[in-house]
Amino acid sequence: MELKGRETSERKAPKTLEEAYELRDASATPEERGFYQEHVYRLRAKKYRSRGIRIEESVRRRERSRAEALQAENEGARRPWWRWVLGRWK
């Protein structure tokens, strides 16, 4: 199956998180980017589990931070520095 860039059989399955990021960022099509983004999610989850970090909590923190950033962006204002700094330790 041809996908505007590489054929599906030519796609390389990344072994490290860094390699997955590089392949994702170098993707030529949205489909290819999605393919590598799934590998990023899988490898990041594996790394978190090895460190004893509960994935669900990490995802919630990341989504909350992203929602706050989008809200601030839509309001045309930046988050206060103290909110940004202290928010990392919640």
N, C-alpha and C positions, 0 to 999 in steps of 0.2 A: 504494500500500500504506500503510495507516494504522498508525502505531506509537505509540499512546497519547500522543504529544506532537505532534511534527511529522511531516508526511508525508516520505517519503524524498526526493521531488523538492524539498522546501522546505529541506532541510539545506544549510547554507552550507559550502563548502569553504574553510577558513581559509588565508590567504596568509602569515601570520606565526606564529611559535611562540607569541607572547604571545596572539594571537587564538585559537589552538587551545586554549591553556590556559583562557582565559575561557569559550569555548563548551563545553569538556569539563566545567568546574566548574559551569556553569549548566544542564547536561543534566537533563531530567526523568525519563528512563528509563535502565536499564542498557544497552539496545541503543544508544541515542543516545550515551551516555557512551563506549561501546566504539568507535563510529564516529569520534568526535573523538579518542579516545586513539590510534587508528591514525594520525591526522594528526599528533599530537604526536610519535610515534615517527619518522615519515617526515621531518618538518621538523627534528627534533633531529639526526637522522642527517645531513641535508643541511648543517646548521650545523657539525657536527663535521668533516665532510669538507672544508668550506671553510677550516677552521682547521688542517687537516692532522692532526687527532686520529684515531687508528685506533679505529673504532667498537667492535670486538671487545674491546679492552682496557678501554675505558670501561664497557662492559656488564658485563664480569667484575668490575671494581672495585665497581660499583654493586650487583651481586648479592651479592658477598662482604660488603659493608657491611650490606646488608639482612638477610642471613642472621645476621650477628653481632648486629644489633639485635634480631631476633626471638628469638634464643637468649637474650640478656640479659633480654628482656622476659618470656620463659617462666620464667626462673630467678628473676624478681622482683628482679633487680639491674640497676643501671645500668652501662654501660661506663665504665671509669676515664677521667678527663679526658685523660690522656696518650695513651691508646689512640685516643680520638676525634680529638685534634689531630694526632697523628703518622700516623694512618691515612689522612689526606687526601693525604699525599704519597707514598704507596706506589705 
